[in-house]
Amino acid sequence: MQITARGRYAVMAMADLAGCVLAGGEGCRAVTLAEIAERQGISLAFLEQIFCRLRQTGLVSASRGPGGGYRLARPPADIRIIEIMRGAGEPIRTTRCNPGGEPCMKVLADDSDGRCQTHDLWAALGREIERFLASVTLADVLGRRLGAQEEAAV
């Protein structure tokens, strides 16, 4: 399984914005990407690409001019991590399969359904990861409520 820097950075930057909301209330000022880049140690140019996608998917709103920047489009408790990952264009892939229904890269010659022997294992893991990311909100991340979920599951 691979989550690229784009997905990780999108979540980090959105958590940064969510921190503004939690610290300053719903009417907090817009935050510039330069501020986020500085605090999170992320390239400004890379953040601009990510936020273009996040704005297009309706997760953030932007304002221009003095005092301009980005704000969350919804409260942190209403934004799920899976939405951020998808909004940033981050695929959650756990199989080596080619996108679009092509057969797996390493298929046995006699495998008639075009899937490798471990395909179902990795596909099931992918579904569990997506289910987990869909269960976690930005508010959960900022409230550090993930440890309790993990301990309860053990």
N, CA, C and O atoms as a DFTB+ gen file, in Angstrom:
616 C
 N C O
     1  1       0.834      -1.171       0.000
     2  2       0.000       0.000       0.000
     3  2       0.880       1.236       0.000
     4  3       1.905       1.295       0.678
     5  1       0.464       2.199      -0.759
     6  2       1.242       3.430      -0.840
     7  2       0.315       4.630      -0.785
     8  3      -0.616       4.757      -1.581
     9  1       0.588       5.505       0.166
    10  2      -0.057       6.809       0.200
    11  2       1.052       7.798      -0.113
    12  3       2.064       7.846       0.586
    13  1       0.866       8.574      -1.146
    14  2       1.921       9.492      -1.578
    15  2       1.965      10.732      -0.704
    16  3       1.113      10.950       0.157
    17  1       2.988      11.534      -0.955
    18  2       3.132      12.790      -0.220
    19  2       1.915      13.678      -0.432
    20  3       1.509      14.397       0.481
    21  1       1.329      13.639      -1.618
    22  2       0.159      14.485      -1.893
    23  2      -0.960      14.199      -0.895
    24  3      -1.554      15.132      -0.354
    25  1      -1.253      12.934      -0.646
    26  2      -2.306      12.585       0.303
    27  2      -1.964      12.973       1.727
    28  3      -2.790      13.543       2.439
    29  1      -0.740      12.661       2.142
    30  2      -0.319      13.021       3.504
    31  2      -0.324      14.531       3.694
    32  3      -0.815      15.028       4.708
    33  1       0.216      15.260       2.732
    34  2       0.291      16.714       2.848
    35  2      -1.093      17.354       2.817
    36  3      -1.331      18.350       3.499
    37  1      -1.991      16.797       2.041
    38  2      -3.357      17.334       2.013
    39  2      -4.000      17.216       3.389
    40  3      -4.646      18.155       3.854
    41  1      -3.831      16.086       4.034
    42  2      -4.403      15.895       5.374
    43  2      -3.711      16.818       6.377
    44  3      -4.375      17.422       7.219
    45  1      -2.395      16.932       6.295
    46  2      -1.666      17.823       7.208
    47  2      -2.126      19.267       7.054
    48  3      -2.348      19.958       8.048
    49  1      -2.267      19.720       5.827
    50  2      -2.675      21.107       5.574
    51  2      -4.112      21.352       6.014
    52  3      -4.417      22.408       6.568
    53  1      -4.991      20.396       5.776
    54  2      -6.380      20.551       6.211
    55  2      -6.465      20.543       7.734
    56  3      -7.287      21.260       8.306
    57  1      -5.634      19.749       8.397
    58  2      -5.600      19.752       9.856
    59  2      -5.109      21.108      10.364
    60  3      -5.583      21.604      11.386
    61  1      -4.164      21.698       9.649
    62  2      -3.679      23.032      10.000
    63  2      -4.827      24.038       9.931
    64  3      -5.009      24.839      10.848
    65  1      -5.603      23.998       8.842
    66  2      -6.769      24.884       8.724
    67  2      -7.797      24.604       9.817
    68  3      -8.380      25.533      10.376
    69  1      -8.016      23.346      10.114
    70  2      -8.982      22.977      11.146
    71  2      -8.541      23.503      12.506
    72  3      -9.375      23.871      13.332
    73  1      -7.239      23.539      12.738
    74  2      -6.725      24.082      13.990
    75  2      -7.098      25.545      14.156
    76  3      -7.342      26.003      15.272
    77  1      -7.142      26.274      13.060
    78  2      -7.560      27.683      13.091
    79  2      -9.010      27.787      13.533
    80  3      -9.356      28.636      14.353
    81  1      -9.850      26.928      12.991
    82  2     -11.276      26.944      13.341
    83  2     -11.455      26.615      14.822
    84  3     -12.207      27.286      15.529
    85  1     -10.760      25.580      15.282
    86  2     -10.913      25.176      16.679
    87  2     -10.341      26.223      17.632
    88  3     -10.851      26.400      18.738
    89  1      -9.282      26.918      17.206
    90  2      -8.673      27.936      18.065
    91  2      -9.439      29.255      18.037
    92  3      -9.544      29.937      19.056
    93  1      -9.976      29.615      16.863
    94  2     -10.575      30.941      16.731
    95  2     -12.054      30.955      16.466
    96  3     -12.634      32.026      16.287
    97  1     -12.673      29.823      16.434
    98  2     -14.099      29.780      16.166
    99  2     -14.403      29.747      14.679
   100  3     -13.497      29.799      13.847
   101  1     -15.674      29.661      14.357
   102  2     -16.112      29.521      12.964
   103  2     -15.686      30.698      12.093
   104  3     -15.464      30.518      10.896
   105  1     -15.568      31.888      12.656
   106  2     -15.246      33.064      11.863
   107  2     -13.762      33.379      11.823
   108  3     -13.388      34.542      11.673
   109  1     -12.909      32.377      11.953
   110  2     -11.478      32.663      11.969
   111  2     -11.028      33.205      10.614
   112  3     -11.675      32.976       9.592
   113  1      -9.929      33.916      10.626
   114  2      -9.423      34.544       9.410
   115  2      -8.971      33.495       8.411
   116  3      -8.698      32.348       8.766
   117  1      -8.899      33.904       7.172
   118  2      -8.380      33.024       6.132
   119  2      -6.893      32.808       6.378
   120  3      -6.195      33.701       6.858
   121  1      -6.422      31.626       6.046
   122  2      -5.026      31.253       6.259
   123  2      -4.353      31.139       4.904
   124  3      -4.886      30.506       3.993
   125  1      -3.184      31.748       4.766
   126  2      -2.475      31.673       3.488
   127  2      -1.730      30.354       3.381
   128  3      -1.360      29.742       4.383
   129  1      -1.522      29.933       2.145
   130  2      -0.763      28.710       1.915
   131  2       0.678      28.876       2.371
   132  3       1.314      27.907       2.787
   133  1       1.200      30.103       2.294
   134  2       2.565      30.346       2.760
   135  2       2.687      30.051       4.258
   136  3       3.699      29.513       4.707
   137  1       1.651      30.406       5.028
   138  2       1.666      30.123       6.464
   139  2       1.645      28.623       6.719
   140  3       2.394      28.110       7.551
   141  1       0.781      27.931       5.994
   142  2       0.689      26.481       6.154
   143  2       2.000      25.830       5.747
   144  3       2.499      24.947       6.445
   145  1       2.561      26.257       4.625
   146  2       3.823      25.694       4.134
   147  2       4.919      25.846       5.181
   148  3       5.697      24.923       5.423
   149  1       4.968      27.014       5.793
   150  2       5.985      27.290       6.819
   151  2       5.789      26.384       8.036
   152  3       6.738      25.755       8.505
   153  1       4.562      26.320       8.544
   154  2       4.297      25.531       9.751
   155  2       4.469      24.036       9.521
   156  3       4.957      23.324      10.398
   157  1       4.072      23.559       8.349
   158  2       4.070      22.114       8.092
   159  2       5.316      21.620       7.360
   160  3       5.516      20.412       7.225
   161  1       6.153      22.541       6.887
   162  2       7.355      22.122       6.167
   163  2       7.044      21.492       4.821
   164  3       7.652      20.494       4.434
   165  1       6.090      22.085       4.112
   166  2       5.649      21.583       2.806
   167  2       5.955      22.647       1.763
   168  3       5.837      23.842       2.034
   169  1       6.342      22.220       0.588
   170  2       6.601      23.140      -0.512
   171  2       5.347      23.944      -0.841
   172  3       4.260      23.384      -0.980
   173  1       5.506      25.261      -0.965
   174  2       4.382      26.135      -1.301
   175  2       3.797      25.769      -2.671
   176  3       2.577      25.732      -2.829
   177  1       4.643      25.503      -3.642
   178  2       4.162      25.152      -4.981
   179  2       3.333      23.866      -4.941
   180  3       2.324      23.754      -5.637
   181  1       3.757      22.907      -4.132
   182  2       3.018      21.655      -4.009
   183  2       1.672      21.900      -3.333
   184  3       0.658      21.339      -3.747
   185  1       1.659      22.735      -2.296
   186  2       0.400      23.072      -1.617
   187  2      -0.571      23.762      -2.567
   188  3      -1.775      23.512      -2.507
   189  1      -0.069      24.618      -3.435
   190  2      -0.937      25.295      -4.400
   191  2      -1.634      24.283      -5.299
   192  3      -2.821      24.432      -5.591
   193  1      -0.920      23.265      -5.737
   194  2      -1.531      22.210      -6.562
   195  2      -2.599      21.457      -5.776
   196  3      -3.692      21.202      -6.281
   197  1      -2.277      21.108      -4.551
   198  2      -3.211      20.350      -3.715
   199  2      -4.471      21.180      -3.444
   200  3      -5.586      20.672      -3.557
   201  1      -4.293      22.442      -3.091
   202  2      -5.438      23.268      -2.722
   203  2      -6.303      23.631      -3.919
   204  3      -7.494      23.902      -3.764
   205  1      -5.731      23.639      -5.083
   206  2      -6.540      23.827      -6.284
   207  2      -7.567      22.699      -6.381
   208  3      -8.740      22.939      -6.665
   209  1      -7.122      21.486      -6.146
   210  2      -8.026      20.323      -6.173
   211  2      -9.022      20.360      -5.016
   212  3     -10.208      20.087      -5.202
   213  1      -8.538      20.697      -3.825
   214  2      -9.425      20.733      -2.659
   215  2     -10.510      21.796      -2.823
   216  3     -11.647      21.600      -2.393
   217  1     -10.159      22.908      -3.437
   218  2     -11.157      23.956      -3.695
   219  2     -12.172      23.475      -4.722
   220  3     -13.371      23.703      -4.562
   221  1     -11.709      22.820      -5.764
   222  2     -12.607      22.314      -6.810
   223  2     -13.585      21.284      -6.265
   224  3     -14.710      21.183      -6.756
   225  1     -13.179      20.526      -5.266
   226  2     -14.063      19.516      -4.688
   227  2     -14.914      20.062      -3.546
   228  3     -15.698      19.327      -2.946
   229  1     -14.760      21.357      -3.242
   230  2     -15.616      21.985      -2.244
   231  2     -15.209      21.768      -0.805
   232  3     -16.021      21.990       0.093
   233  1     -13.981      21.342      -0.550
   234  2     -13.541      21.138       0.826
   235  2     -13.007      22.423       1.462
   236  3     -13.043      22.579       2.682
   237  1     -12.519      23.330       0.636
   238  2     -12.041      24.623       1.127
   239  2     -12.627      25.726       0.272
   240  3     -13.049      25.499      -0.861
   241  1     -12.645      26.926       0.833
   242  2     -13.029      28.105       0.062
   243  2     -11.845      29.060       0.090
   244  3     -11.048      29.061       1.028
   245  1     -11.747      29.865      -0.949
   246  2     -10.618      30.791      -1.065
   247  2     -11.129      32.209      -1.185
   248  3     -12.199      32.457      -1.740
   249  1     -10.347      33.137      -0.656
   250  2     -10.629      34.556      -0.833
   251  2      -9.337      35.239      -1.238
   252  3      -8.253      34.861      -0.793
   253  1      -9.465      36.253      -2.092
   254  2      -8.297      36.977      -2.597
   255  2      -8.145      38.315      -1.901
   256  3      -9.027      38.772      -1.173
   257  1      -7.001      38.926      -2.149
   258  2      -6.760      40.263      -1.640
   259  2      -6.185      40.269      -0.241
   260  3      -5.838      39.222       0.304
   261  1      -6.083      41.471       0.345
   262  2      -5.571      41.579       1.717
   263  2      -6.462      40.769       2.665
   264  3      -7.688      40.878       2.627
   265  1      -5.852      39.990       3.478
   266  2      -6.606      39.136       4.397
   267  2      -7.134      37.886       3.726
   268  3      -7.902      37.133       4.325
   269  1      -6.725      37.660       2.481
   270  2      -7.192      36.484       1.747
   271  2      -6.456      35.220       2.143
   272  3      -5.458      35.253       2.863
   273  1      -6.962      34.139       1.669
   274  2      -6.378      32.836       1.962
   275  2      -7.446      31.770       1.868
   276  3      -8.404      31.907       1.107
   277  1      -7.286      30.722       2.629
   278  2      -8.201      29.583       2.589
   279  2      -8.877      29.372       3.928
   280  3      -8.334      29.664       4.994
   281  1     -10.089      28.850       3.821
   282  2     -10.870      28.435       4.991
   283  2     -11.477      27.072       4.684
   284  3     -11.655      26.703       3.523
   285  1     -11.790      26.333       5.742
   286  2     -12.539      25.095       5.553
   287  2     -13.934      25.445       5.062
   288  3     -14.522      26.431       5.507
   289  1     -14.463      24.649       4.157
   290  2     -15.809      24.890       3.649
   291  2     -16.881      24.373       4.614
   292  3     -18.035      24.800       4.563
   293  1     -16.487      23.456       5.484
   294  2     -17.408      22.886       6.475
   295  2     -16.684      22.769       7.814
   296  3     -15.457      22.858       7.858
   297  1     -17.411      22.574       8.885
   298  2     -16.759      22.385      10.185
   299  2     -15.867      21.136      10.176
   300  3     -16.143      20.186       9.443
   301  1     -14.804      21.132      10.984
   302  2     -13.885      19.987      11.031
   303  2     -14.572      18.657      11.337
   304  3     -14.134      17.612      10.855
   305  1     -15.629      18.682      12.122
   306  2     -16.334      17.444      12.460
   307  2     -17.114      16.881      11.277
   308  3     -17.557      15.733      11.311
   309  1     -17.283      17.690      10.230
   310  2     -18.040      17.247       9.053
   311  2     -17.146      16.880       7.867
   312  3     -17.653      16.560       6.791
   313  1     -15.833      16.923       8.047
   314  2     -14.913      16.593       6.954
   315  2     -14.173      15.313       7.305
   316  3     -13.423      15.260       8.280
   317  1     -14.390      14.304       6.513
   318  2     -13.773      12.997       6.726
   319  2     -12.431      12.918       5.991
   320  3     -12.252      13.518       4.931
   321  1     -11.511      12.180       6.565
   322  2     -10.165      12.067       5.988
   323  2     -10.217      11.463       4.588
   324  3      -9.440      11.866       3.722
   325  1     -11.104      10.520       4.346
   326  2     -11.217       9.925       3.012
   327  2     -11.600      10.984       1.986
   328  3     -11.148      10.922       0.843
   329  1     -12.428      11.959       2.373
   330  2     -12.805      13.041       1.460
   331  2     -11.588      13.870       1.061
   332  3     -11.446      14.271      -0.094
   333  1     -10.724      14.117       2.024
   334  2      -9.526      14.900       1.752
   335  2      -8.617      14.129       0.796
   336  3      -8.114      14.684      -0.180
   337  1      -8.416      12.864       1.085
   338  2      -7.553      12.039       0.227
   339  2      -8.091      12.012      -1.203
   340  3      -7.347      12.220      -2.162
   341  1      -9.376      11.757      -1.331
   342  2      -9.975      11.720      -2.675
   343  2      -9.964      13.100      -3.330
   344  3      -9.698      13.224      -4.525
   345  1     -10.253      14.134      -2.542
   346  2     -10.259      15.489      -3.065
   347  2      -8.898      15.915      -3.592
   348  3      -8.805      16.674      -4.557
   349  1      -7.849      15.424      -2.956
   350  2      -6.491      15.744      -3.387
   351  2      -6.061      14.897      -4.576
   352  3      -4.989      15.105      -5.144
   353  1      -6.912      13.936      -4.949
   354  2      -6.569      13.062      -6.067
   355  2      -5.674      11.910      -5.663
   356  3      -4.918      11.386      -6.481
   357  1      -5.757      11.515      -4.406
   358  2      -4.924      10.439      -3.879
   359  2      -5.681       9.124      -3.931
   360  3      -6.651       8.947      -3.195
   361  1      -5.264       8.207      -4.777
   362  2      -5.932       6.907      -4.804
   363  2      -5.465       6.045      -3.632
   364  3      -4.298       6.089      -3.244
   365  1      -6.376       5.275      -3.081
   366  2      -6.030       4.305      -2.043
   367  2      -5.910       2.966      -2.762
   368  3      -6.910       2.293      -3.012
   369  1      -4.696       2.593      -3.086
   370  2      -4.477       1.357      -3.843
   371  2      -3.643       0.392      -3.018
   372  3      -2.562       0.740      -2.542
   373  1      -4.139      -0.791      -2.855
   374  2      -3.401      -1.809      -2.121
   375  2      -3.042      -2.996      -3.011
   376  3      -2.270      -3.867      -2.610
   377  1      -3.595      -3.026      -4.198
   378  2      -3.256      -4.110      -5.125
   379  2      -2.305      -3.588      -6.185
   380  3      -2.154      -2.380      -6.366
   381  1      -1.672      -4.510      -6.878
   382  2      -0.790      -4.126      -7.976
   383  2      -1.550      -4.115      -9.296
   384  3      -0.954      -3.990     -10.366
   385  1      -2.851      -4.245      -9.210
   386  2      -3.679      -4.288     -10.409
   387  2      -3.584      -2.975     -11.165
   388  3      -3.350      -1.916     -10.583
   389  1      -3.765      -3.065     -12.433
   390  2      -3.818      -1.868     -13.260
   391  2      -5.200      -1.247     -13.121
   392  3      -6.200      -1.964     -13.087
   393  1      -5.268       0.081     -13.039
   394  2      -6.580       0.728     -12.945
   395  2      -7.423       0.429     -14.189
   396  3      -6.882       0.158     -15.261
   397  1      -8.728       0.478     -14.040
   398  2      -9.613       0.271     -15.178
   399  2      -9.977      -1.176     -15.424
   400  3     -10.464      -1.515     -16.503
   401  1      -9.750      -2.037     -14.445
   402  2     -10.180      -3.425     -14.588
   403  2      -9.231      -4.317     -15.362
   404  3      -9.578      -5.452     -15.686
   405  1      -8.044      -3.825     -15.664
   406  2      -7.057      -4.666     -16.345
   407  2      -6.632      -5.790     -15.405
   408  3      -6.751      -5.650     -14.188
   409  1      -6.142      -6.891     -15.944
   410  2      -5.685      -7.990     -15.078
   411  2      -4.509      -7.564     -14.195
   412  3      -3.797      -6.609     -14.503
   413  1      -4.325      -8.286     -13.104
   414  2      -3.193      -8.033     -12.211
   415  2      -1.891      -8.170     -12.986
   416  3      -1.832      -8.829     -14.023
   417  1      -0.861      -7.540     -12.466
   418  2       0.434      -7.558     -13.138
   419  2       1.043      -8.951     -13.175
   420  3       1.685      -9.310     -14.161
   421  1       0.858      -9.737     -12.133
   422  2       1.466     -11.065     -12.025
   423  2       0.371     -12.125     -11.920
   424  3       0.049     -12.605     -10.832
   425  1      -0.176     -12.466     -13.041
   426  2      -1.249     -13.459     -13.075
   427  2      -0.671     -14.794     -13.504
   428  3       0.119     -14.876     -14.444
   429  1      -1.079     -15.834     -12.798
   430  2      -0.668     -17.173     -13.219
   431  2      -1.308     -17.494     -14.563
   432  3      -2.433     -17.076     -14.836
   433  1      -0.609     -18.215     -15.379
   434  2      -1.091     -18.511     -16.735
   435  2      -2.440     -19.224     -16.723
   436  3      -3.241     -19.044     -17.640
   437  1      -2.696     -20.024     -15.705
   438  2      -3.957     -20.777     -15.672
   439  2      -5.048     -20.083     -14.856
   440  3      -6.104     -20.672     -14.625
   441  1      -4.821     -18.868     -14.423
   442  2      -5.806     -18.139     -13.632
   443  2      -6.807     -17.479     -14.575
   444  3      -6.494     -16.476     -15.217
   445  1      -7.988     -18.033     -14.655
   446  2      -8.960     -17.594     -15.653
   447  2      -9.626     -16.252     -15.326
   448  3     -10.118     -15.584     -16.235
   449  1      -9.653     -15.843     -14.054
   450  2     -10.338     -14.575     -13.749
   451  2      -9.394     -13.367     -13.808
   452  3      -9.823     -12.247     -13.530
   453  1      -8.137     -13.566     -14.159
   454  2      -7.217     -12.462     -14.360
   455  2      -6.718     -11.805     -13.091
   456  3      -6.223     -10.678     -13.131
   457  1      -6.841     -12.495     -11.955
   458  2      -6.373     -11.926     -10.693
   459  2      -5.231     -12.766     -10.147
   460  3      -5.212     -13.987     -10.302
   461  1      -4.284     -12.101      -9.507
   462  2      -3.184     -12.828      -8.880
   463  2      -3.709     -13.551      -7.636
   464  3      -4.824     -13.291      -7.184
   465  1      -2.913     -14.441      -7.098
   466  2      -3.363     -15.256      -5.962
   467  2      -3.685     -14.436      -4.717
   468  3      -4.555     -14.826      -3.939
   469  1      -3.010     -13.318      -4.513
   470  2      -3.216     -12.529      -3.297
   471  2      -4.122     -11.322      -3.514
   472  3      -4.264     -10.484      -2.623
   473  1      -4.730     -11.230      -4.684
   474  2      -5.559     -10.076      -5.011
   475  2      -6.646      -9.823      -3.960
   476  3      -6.799      -8.695      -3.491
   477  1      -7.383     -10.842      -3.597
   478  2      -8.500     -10.665      -2.665
   479  2      -8.028     -10.179      -1.293
   480  3      -8.710      -9.387      -0.644
   481  1      -6.868     -10.652      -0.858
   482  2      -6.302     -10.199       0.412
   483  2      -6.053      -8.699       0.381
   484  3      -6.484      -7.975       1.279
   485  1      -5.355      -8.228      -0.656
   486  2      -5.000      -6.812      -0.725
   487  2      -6.223      -5.941      -1.016
   488  3      -6.301      -4.809      -0.539
   489  1      -7.151      -6.442      -1.771
   490  2      -8.380      -5.684      -2.034
   491  2      -9.184      -5.510      -0.741
   492  3      -9.739      -4.439      -0.497
   493  1      -9.247      -6.556       0.085
   494  2      -9.955      -6.477       1.365
   495  2      -9.258      -5.481       2.296
   496  3      -9.920      -4.718       2.999
   497  1      -7.926      -5.491       2.300
   498  2      -7.190      -4.528       3.104
   499  2      -7.506      -3.104       2.650
   500  3      -7.700      -2.215       3.480
   501  1      -7.557      -2.889       1.354
   502  2      -7.891      -1.571       0.814
   503  2      -9.259      -1.100       1.278
   504  3      -9.437       0.069       1.620
   505  1     -10.229      -2.015       1.290
   506  2     -11.574      -1.654       1.761
   507  2     -11.552      -1.278       3.242
   508  3     -12.244      -0.347       3.654
   509  1     -10.758      -1.998       4.047
   510  2     -10.661      -1.679       5.478
   511  2     -10.008      -0.319       5.702
   512  3     -10.430       0.441       6.574
   513  1      -8.986      -0.017       4.918
   514  2      -8.326       1.291       5.029
   515  2      -9.316       2.391       4.672
   516  3      -9.412       3.395       5.378
   517  1     -10.049       2.208       3.584
   518  2     -11.037       3.217       3.188
   519  2     -12.116       3.367       4.247
   520  3     -12.550       4.482       4.536
   521  1     -12.553       2.256       4.827
   522  2     -13.576       2.306       5.881
   523  2     -13.038       3.087       7.097
   524  3     -13.753       3.899       7.683
   525  1     -11.785       2.834       7.463
   526  2     -11.183       3.548       8.588
   527  2     -11.083       5.040       8.285
   528  3     -11.482       5.864       9.107
   529  1     -10.556       5.394       7.117
   530  2     -10.403       6.806       6.764
   531  2     -11.755       7.511       6.657
   532  3     -11.845       8.716       6.892
   533  1     -12.796       6.773       6.307
   534  2     -14.143       7.347       6.244
   535  2     -14.739       7.540       7.643
   536  3     -15.686       8.306       7.818
   537  1     -14.185       6.850       8.625
   538  2     -14.710       6.965       9.991
   539  2     -14.032       8.070      10.798
   540  3     -14.473       8.387      11.903
   541  1     -12.978       8.652      10.263
   542  2     -12.202       9.649      10.998
   543  2     -12.430      11.035      10.399
   544  3     -12.355      11.217       9.184
   545  1     -12.707      12.007      11.264
   546  2     -12.896      13.390      10.820
   547  2     -11.661      14.228      11.193
   548  3     -10.796      13.794      11.954
   549  1     -11.616      15.426      10.636
   550  2     -10.550      16.352      11.033
   551  2     -10.622      16.666      12.521
   552  3      -9.592      16.816      13.177
   553  1     -11.825      16.766      13.049
   554  2     -11.977      17.028      14.487
   555  2     -11.390      15.878      15.306
   556  3     -10.784      16.112      16.352
   557  1     -11.561      14.651      14.845
   558  2     -10.963      13.496      15.534
   559  2      -9.445      13.607      15.541
   560  3      -8.802      13.359      16.560
   561  1      -8.881      13.980      14.407
   562  2      -7.422      14.099      14.296
   563  2      -6.912      15.165      15.257
   564  3      -5.963      14.930      16.005
   565  1      -7.540      16.336      15.236
   566  2      -7.086      17.416      16.104
   567  2      -7.334      17.121      17.576
   568  3      -6.574      17.552      18.443
   569  1      -8.406      16.383      17.851
   570  2      -8.704      16.017      19.233
   571  2      -7.921      14.809      19.704
   572  3      -8.080      14.365      20.841
   573  1      -7.075      14.273      18.833
   574  2      -6.245      13.098      19.144
   575  2      -7.090      11.951      19.681
   576  3      -6.740      11.296      20.663
   577  1      -8.214      11.730      19.004
   578  2      -9.142      10.689      19.428
   579  2      -8.902       9.362      18.712
   580  3      -9.722       8.452      18.838
   581  1      -7.837       9.226      17.985
   582  2      -7.603       7.987      17.247
   583  2      -7.045       6.889      18.129
   584  3      -7.362       5.719      17.912
   585  1      -6.236       7.215      19.103
   586  2      -5.651       6.216      19.989
   587  2      -6.713       5.433      20.730
   588  3      -6.566       4.227      20.924
   589  1      -7.782       6.094      21.149
   590  2      -8.855       5.417      21.880
   591  2      -9.563       4.419      20.984
   592  3      -9.949       3.343      21.439
   593  1      -9.740       4.765      19.699
   594  2     -10.378       3.839      18.760
   595  2      -9.523       2.600      18.569
   596  3     -10.042       1.484      18.538
   597  1      -8.203       2.790      18.440
   598  2      -7.306       1.673      18.219
   599  2      -7.277       0.753      19.443
   600  3      -7.295      -0.470      19.304
   601  1      -7.232       1.346      20.644
   602  2      -7.181       0.548      21.866
   603  2      -8.482      -0.231      22.040
   604  3      -8.450      -1.375      22.493
   605  1      -9.620       0.359      21.693
   606  2     -10.899      -0.321      21.838
   607  2     -11.009      -1.491      20.874
   608  3     -11.693      -2.473      21.164
   609  1     -10.345      -1.396      19.735
   610  2     -10.416      -2.461      18.723
   611  2      -9.558      -3.661      19.097
   612  3      -9.792      -4.762      18.598
   613  1      -8.572      -3.472      19.964
   614  2      -7.638      -4.576      20.302
   615  2      -8.218      -5.492      21.309
   616  3      -7.575      -6.464      21.703
